[in-house]
């Protein structure tokens, strides 16, 4: 049976919104790319950015001190 996207989209949006509203978030980020990118490549870019931010906030040895973002 084919899936009707017009019917699923509002249901999915509602379920996603309900789930998100139940979480306690300090920060919510949506990562996008200009081109189609493999998920592992995006994860690698995310980790790189988090390392740069943690270095800036906590210094170069933040991992050894068990702190970070």
Order of alpha helices (4+ residues) and beta strands (2+ residues): alpha-alpha
